[in-house]
Amino acid sequence: IGLVPPLNLCCLAAEVERAGFPVSIFDCEARGNFEEPIEKFLIEKKPDVVGISIITTNFRGALYTAKIVRQVLPEATIVCGGTHMMIFPRETVSFPEFDFGFVGEAEKPFTEFLELLQNEKEDFFRIPGLVWKTEQKVTVNEPPGFNQDLDVLLFPAYHLLDLACYKMPNAKGNVVSLFLSRGCPFSCGFCYRNPQLQKVRFKSVERIIQEIGFMVEKHNIRSINFVDETISLKKSYFLDFCDRLESKGWRLEWQSPTRVTSIDEDIVRAAKKAGCHTFRFGIESGRDEILKKINKGINIKQSEEAIRLCRKHGIKTVAYFIIGYLDETEDTVKQTIAFAKSIRPDYAAFFPATPMPGTQLAKECEERRLIPKDYWLDFLLG
């Protein structure tokens, strides 16, 4: 909903700055029509290294951006990252527009890579998650980049953005995104999950309170969009966080995704007192058999109860639904729409089931010959 700042890029930029390298961010989503502005940006900044974040569905746009960079700055090193690289690292770096790539969380490995380039060294094999190539082959270094201790990461470099660009229609004023945790232990059929990233890691409560305080004092932020997969996954941790946040008296408002099986009366009450105005839920379907097919691990009774609890305590709700999953019929779709009306979330969003690469949904669609076996690879390679 709305436009939020690119949190992962800002986390990466903070580490690059700490290593002593100048860094700038060009957010294509915030710029709208970006071709002319990005050429001007590149000419003005003259970067030696350009990083491009990719998700599979925007790969063609990312490739087009890389072509612009190559035309404007032929000598620049172009590096790609993002979730797409977990699925198609070799195929992506095989394109001449990309020189290197990263798989996984790259805050630390990317700064090591920049230091290698600066020192004109080429022992790329030692950098976790780096994707690099010679004339003979593309190599993907194992293991992927991974931050076990989230407390060592710097606060995101939001000073590199115009925060006035970032707003959400259900929030007041400018919004920043933050996270308490990374990772998701669940295995929904429509979602790609690298096994490594199923391990959930948490910042300490002390660290996240310091980070929020910095956002309040440095950027005058009063609205936060938490991007945790399930913010209330660990109940004792979440209650401690809410208690500490409330005690600061910052009068913030915030919202977050969570899960219908990860809230109860204590959690909703504490969240409201700490400033939560909206929880977002992936409810997906109004039929239990479809939820089982999705491997969602919830049922419709739990969804009803989650929405009821939020309404009771004055927290608004966003409910996300998927239409057209495997084995859906016209009747089950209608029942899902009727279910959405019956539970009365404040906002409801419906999305078509999309067999994204690497997901169980894509695998089953291929097995049933609903999509070609190399559907996404063909998309990638054009």
C-alpha positions as CSV (number, residue, x, y, z in Angstrom):
1,I,0.0,0.0,0.0
2,G,1.6,3.3,-1.0
3,L,5.3,3.9,-1.5
4,V,7.8,2.9,1.2
5,P,11.6,3.5,1.1
6,P,13.9,0.8,-0.1
7,L,14.9,-0.6,3.3
8,N,17.4,-3.3,2.1
9,L,19.2,-0.8,-0.2
10,C,19.5,1.6,2.7
11,C,20.9,-1.1,5.0
12,L,23.4,-2.0,2.3
13,A,24.3,1.7,1.8
14,A,25.0,2.2,5.5
15,E,27.6,-0.6,5.5
16,V,29.2,0.8,2.4
17,E,29.5,4.3,4.0
18,R,31.0,2.7,7.1
19,A,33.7,1.1,5.0
20,G,34.6,4.6,3.7
21,F,33.1,4.5,0.2
22,P,30.8,7.4,-1.0
23,V,27.4,6.1,-1.9
24,S,24.1,7.4,-3.5
25,I,20.7,5.8,-4.1
26,F,18.5,6.2,-7.1
27,D,15.0,4.9,-6.3
28,C,13.3,4.2,-9.6
29,E,9.9,3.7,-8.0
30,A,10.1,7.1,-6.4
31,R,11.1,8.8,-9.7
32,G,8.3,7.5,-11.9
33,N,9.5,8.2,-15.5
34,F,13.2,7.4,-14.7
35,E,15.2,7.1,-18.0
36,E,16.2,10.7,-18.4
37,P,16.7,11.3,-14.6
38,I,18.9,8.2,-14.3
39,E,21.1,9.3,-17.2
40,K,21.5,12.7,-15.5
41,F,22.1,11.0,-12.1
42,L,24.9,8.8,-13.6
43,I,26.6,11.7,-15.4
44,E,26.5,13.8,-12.2
45,K,27.7,11.1,-9.8
46,K,30.0,9.1,-12.1
47,P,30.0,6.0,-9.9
48,D,32.7,3.3,-10.3
49,V,30.3,0.6,-9.1
50,V,26.5,0.5,-9.8
51,G,24.3,-2.0,-7.9
52,I,20.8,-2.9,-9.2
53,S,18.3,-4.7,-7.1
54,I,16.1,-7.3,-8.9
55,I,13.0,-9.3,-8.3
56,T,12.2,-11.8,-11.1
57,T,9.1,-10.0,-12.3
58,N,11.0,-6.8,-12.9
59,F,14.1,-8.5,-14.5
60,R,13.5,-7.0,-17.9
61,G,13.3,-3.5,-16.3
62,A,16.5,-4.2,-14.4
63,L,18.3,-5.4,-17.5
64,Y,17.1,-2.2,-19.3
65,T,18.5,-0.1,-16.5
66,A,21.8,-2.0,-16.8
67,K,22.0,-1.3,-20.5
68,I,21.5,2.5,-19.7
69,V,24.4,2.3,-17.2
70,R,26.6,0.5,-19.7
71,Q,25.9,3.2,-22.4
72,V,26.5,6.2,-20.0
73,L,29.4,4.7,-18.0
74,P,31.0,2.0,-20.1
75,E,33.8,1.4,-17.5
76,A,31.5,1.1,-14.5
77,T,31.2,-2.3,-12.7
78,I,27.6,-3.4,-12.6
79,V,26.5,-5.6,-9.7
80,C,23.0,-7.2,-9.3
81,G,21.3,-8.4,-6.1
82,G,17.9,-9.0,-4.6
83,T,15.7,-12.1,-4.1
84,H,15.9,-13.0,-7.9
85,M,19.5,-13.9,-7.5
86,M,18.7,-16.7,-5.1
87,I,16.9,-18.5,-8.0
88,F,18.7,-17.5,-11.2
89,P,22.3,-16.4,-10.2
90,R,24.2,-17.9,-13.1
91,E,21.7,-17.1,-15.7
92,T,21.5,-13.5,-14.7
93,V,25.3,-12.8,-14.5
94,S,25.7,-14.5,-17.8
95,F,24.2,-11.4,-19.4
96,P,27.0,-9.1,-20.6
97,E,25.3,-6.1,-18.9
98,F,26.0,-7.6,-15.4
99,D,29.6,-8.1,-14.2
100,F,28.9,-9.5,-10.7
101,G,26.0,-10.5,-8.5
102,F,25.2,-11.4,-4.9
103,V,23.1,-14.2,-3.4
104,G,21.7,-13.7,0.1
105,E,22.2,-10.9,2.5
106,A,25.1,-8.8,1.1
107,E,25.7,-6.1,3.7
108,K,29.1,-7.5,4.8
109,P,30.2,-9.3,1.6
110,F,29.5,-6.3,-0.6
111,T,31.9,-4.1,1.4
112,E,34.5,-6.9,1.1
113,F,34.0,-6.9,-2.6
114,L,34.4,-3.1,-2.9
115,E,37.7,-3.3,-0.9
116,L,38.9,-6.0,-3.3
117,L,38.1,-3.8,-6.3
118,Q,39.8,-0.8,-4.7
119,N,42.9,-2.8,-4.0
120,E,42.8,-4.3,-7.6
121,K,42.7,-7.8,-6.2
122,E,40.8,-10.7,-7.8
123,D,40.5,-13.4,-5.1
124,F,36.7,-13.3,-5.5
125,F,36.3,-16.9,-4.4
126,R,36.5,-16.0,-0.7
127,I,33.5,-13.6,-0.6
128,P,30.3,-15.4,0.5
129,G,27.5,-15.3,-2.0
130,L,29.4,-13.5,-4.7
131,V,28.5,-14.5,-8.3
132,W,31.4,-13.8,-10.7
133,K,32.5,-15.0,-14.1
134,T,35.4,-15.7,-16.4
135,E,35.3,-16.4,-20.1
136,Q,34.8,-20.1,-19.3
137,K,32.1,-20.1,-16.6
138,V,29.9,-18.3,-14.0
139,T,30.8,-19.2,-10.4
140,V,28.4,-18.9,-7.4
141,N,30.3,-18.8,-4.1
142,E,28.9,-20.8,-1.2
143,P,27.5,-20.2,1.3
144,P,25.2,-17.2,0.5
145,G,25.6,-14.0,2.5
146,F,23.9,-14.4,5.9
147,N,23.8,-12.2,9.0
148,Q,23.5,-14.2,12.1
149,D,23.7,-11.2,14.4
150,L,21.4,-8.4,13.3
151,D,22.5,-6.1,16.0
152,V,25.8,-5.5,14.3
153,L,24.1,-3.9,11.3
154,L,24.0,-0.2,11.1
155,F,20.8,1.8,11.0
156,P,19.5,2.2,7.4
157,A,21.0,5.2,5.6
158,Y,17.7,7.1,5.1
159,H,19.6,10.4,4.9
160,L,20.4,9.3,1.3
161,L,16.7,9.6,0.3
162,D,14.1,12.3,0.1
163,L,11.8,10.9,2.8
164,A,9.0,13.2,1.7
165,C,8.4,10.9,-1.3
166,Y,7.4,8.0,0.9
167,K,3.8,7.8,2.2
168,M,1.1,5.2,2.8
169,P,-2.6,6.0,2.5
170,N,-3.4,4.5,5.9
171,A,-0.6,6.4,7.7
172,K,0.0,10.0,8.7
173,G,2.9,11.9,7.2
174,N,6.1,10.4,6.0
175,V,6.8,6.7,6.6
176,V,10.0,4.7,7.1
177,S,10.4,0.9,7.1
178,L,12.2,-1.0,9.8
179,F,12.4,-4.6,10.9
180,L,12.7,-6.4,14.2
181,S,13.6,-9.8,12.6
182,R,14.6,-11.4,9.3
183,G,13.4,-14.8,8.1
184,C,10.2,-16.8,7.9
185,P,9.8,-20.4,9.2
186,F,6.7,-21.2,7.2
187,S,6.4,-22.8,3.7
188,C,3.4,-21.4,1.9
189,G,3.1,-22.9,-1.6
190,F,3.0,-19.5,-3.4
191,C,6.2,-18.1,-1.7
192,Y,9.8,-18.8,-2.5
193,R,11.9,-19.5,0.6
194,N,15.6,-20.1,0.5
195,P,16.1,-22.8,3.2
196,Q,18.7,-20.6,4.9
197,L,16.3,-17.7,5.2
198,Q,13.7,-19.9,7.0
199,K,15.8,-19.4,10.1
200,V,14.4,-16.4,12.0
201,R,16.8,-14.0,13.6
202,F,15.8,-11.2,15.9
203,K,17.4,-7.8,16.8
204,S,17.7,-7.3,20.5
205,V,14.9,-5.2,21.9
206,E,17.4,-2.7,23.1
207,R,18.8,-2.3,19.6
208,I,15.5,-1.8,17.9
209,I,14.5,0.8,20.5
210,Q,17.7,2.7,19.8
211,E,17.0,2.5,16.1
212,I,13.5,3.9,16.4
213,G,14.8,6.6,18.7
214,F,17.4,7.6,16.0
215,M,14.6,7.8,13.4
216,V,12.5,10.0,15.7
217,E,15.4,12.4,16.5
218,K,17.3,12.4,13.2
219,H,14.4,12.3,10.7
220,N,11.5,13.4,12.9
221,I,9.6,10.2,12.0
222,R,6.2,9.6,13.5
223,S,5.0,6.7,11.4
224,I,6.8,3.3,10.9
225,N,6.0,0.4,8.5
226,F,7.6,-2.7,10.0
227,V,8.3,-5.3,7.3
228,D,8.9,-8.4,9.4
229,E,7.2,-11.5,7.9
230,T,5.4,-12.1,11.3
231,I,6.2,-9.4,13.8
232,S,4.6,-11.2,16.7
233,L,6.1,-14.6,16.0
234,K,7.9,-14.7,19.4
235,K,5.3,-13.6,22.0
236,S,7.6,-12.8,24.9
237,Y,9.9,-10.8,22.7
238,F,7.1,-8.9,21.1
239,L,5.5,-8.0,24.4
240,D,8.8,-6.8,25.7
241,F,9.2,-4.7,22.6
242,C,5.8,-3.1,22.9
243,D,6.3,-2.4,26.6
244,R,9.7,-0.7,25.9
245,L,8.3,1.3,22.9
246,E,5.3,2.5,24.9
247,S,7.5,3.6,27.8
248,K,9.4,6.0,25.5
249,G,6.4,8.3,25.0
250,W,7.3,9.0,21.4
251,R,3.6,8.9,20.4
252,L,4.4,7.0,17.2
253,E,2.0,5.1,15.0
254,W,3.0,1.9,13.3
255,Q,1.8,-1.0,11.3
256,S,3.1,-4.5,10.4
257,P,2.3,-7.8,8.8
258,T,1.7,-10.7,11.2
259,R,-0.1,-14.0,11.2
260,V,-3.5,-15.0,12.4
261,T,-2.0,-17.8,14.5
262,S,0.6,-15.4,16.0
263,I,-1.8,-13.1,17.9
264,D,-3.9,-13.3,21.0
265,E,-5.6,-10.9,23.4
266,D,-2.3,-10.0,25.1
267,I,-0.5,-9.3,21.9
268,V,-3.2,-7.1,20.4
269,R,-3.7,-5.2,23.6
270,A,0.0,-4.5,23.9
271,A,0.4,-3.6,20.3
272,K,-2.4,-1.0,20.5
273,K,-0.9,0.6,23.6
274,A,2.4,0.8,21.9
275,G,1.0,2.7,18.9
276,C,0.0,0.0,16.4
277,H,-2.8,1.2,14.1
278,T,-2.9,-1.7,11.5
279,F,-2.1,-5.4,11.3
280,R,-1.8,-7.0,7.9
281,F,-2.8,-10.6,7.5
282,G,-2.3,-13.2,4.7
283,I,-5.7,-14.9,5.0
284,E,-5.6,-16.2,1.4
285,S,-8.9,-18.1,1.2
286,G,-12.3,-18.6,2.7
287,R,-12.1,-22.4,2.3
288,D,-10.1,-24.7,4.6
289,E,-9.3,-27.2,1.8
290,I,-7.7,-24.4,-0.3
291,L,-5.7,-23.3,2.8
292,K,-4.4,-26.8,3.1
293,K,-3.5,-26.9,-0.6
294,I,-1.6,-23.7,-0.1
295,N,0.1,-25.2,3.0
296,K,-0.8,-22.1,4.9
297,G,-1.0,-23.7,8.3
298,I,-4.1,-21.7,9.3
299,N,-7.9,-22.2,9.1
300,I,-10.8,-19.8,8.6
301,K,-11.8,-19.9,12.3
302,Q,-8.4,-18.5,13.2
303,S,-8.8,-15.8,10.6
304,E,-12.2,-14.8,12.0
305,E,-10.8,-14.6,15.5
306,A,-7.8,-12.5,14.5
307,I,-9.9,-9.9,12.8
308,R,-12.4,-9.9,15.7
309,L,-9.6,-9.3,18.3
310,C,-8.1,-6.4,16.3
311,R,-11.6,-4.8,15.9
312,K,-12.2,-5.2,19.7
313,H,-9.0,-3.3,20.5
314,G,-9.2,-0.7,17.8
315,I,-6.5,-1.9,15.5
316,K,-7.4,-1.8,11.8
317,T,-6.8,-4.8,9.6
318,V,-5.7,-5.5,6.0
319,A,-6.6,-8.9,4.7
320,Y,-4.8,-10.4,1.6
321,F,-6.5,-13.1,-0.5
322,I,-5.4,-15.3,-3.3
323,I,-7.8,-16.1,-6.1
324,G,-7.4,-19.0,-8.6
325,Y,-5.0,-21.3,-6.6
326,L,-4.7,-24.9,-7.8
327,D,-8.0,-26.8,-7.5
328,E,-10.0,-23.6,-7.0
329,T,-13.5,-23.6,-8.6
330,E,-15.9,-20.7,-9.3
331,D,-17.7,-21.7,-6.1
332,T,-14.6,-21.6,-3.9
333,V,-13.7,-18.2,-5.3
334,K,-17.2,-16.9,-4.6
335,Q,-17.0,-18.4,-1.1
336,T,-13.7,-16.6,-0.4
337,I,-15.2,-13.3,-1.5
338,A,-18.2,-13.9,0.8
339,F,-15.8,-14.8,3.6
340,A,-13.9,-11.6,3.1
341,K,-17.2,-9.6,3.4
342,S,-18.3,-11.6,6.5
343,I,-15.2,-10.9,8.6
344,R,-15.2,-7.2,7.6
345,P,-11.5,-6.2,7.5
346,D,-10.8,-2.5,7.0
347,Y,-9.0,-3.2,3.8
348,A,-9.1,-6.3,1.6
349,A,-6.8,-7.0,-1.4
350,F,-7.2,-9.8,-3.9
351,F,-4.4,-11.2,-6.0
352,P,-4.3,-13.9,-8.7
353,A,-2.4,-17.0,-7.8
354,T,1.0,-16.6,-9.7
355,P,3.4,-19.6,-9.9
356,M,6.6,-17.7,-9.1
357,P,9.9,-19.5,-9.7
358,G,11.1,-21.8,-7.1
359,T,7.8,-22.2,-5.4
360,Q,5.7,-25.3,-4.7
361,L,2.9,-23.8,-6.8
362,A,5.2,-23.5,-9.8
363,K,6.4,-27.0,-9.4
364,E,2.8,-28.4,-9.3
365,C,1.8,-26.2,-12.2
366,E,4.7,-27.7,-14.2
367,E,3.7,-31.2,-13.2
368,R,0.1,-30.6,-14.4
369,R,1.4,-29.0,-17.5
370,L,-0.4,-25.8,-16.7
371,I,2.8,-23.8,-17.5
372,P,5.9,-24.9,-19.5
373,K,8.7,-26.5,-17.5
374,D,11.1,-23.6,-18.2
375,Y,8.5,-20.8,-18.1
376,W,10.5,-18.4,-15.9
377,L,13.8,-19.3,-17.4
378,D,12.4,-18.5,-20.9
379,F,11.1,-15.2,-19.5
380,L,14.6,-14.5,-18.1
381,L,16.5,-15.3,-21.2
382,G,14.0,-13.6,-23.5
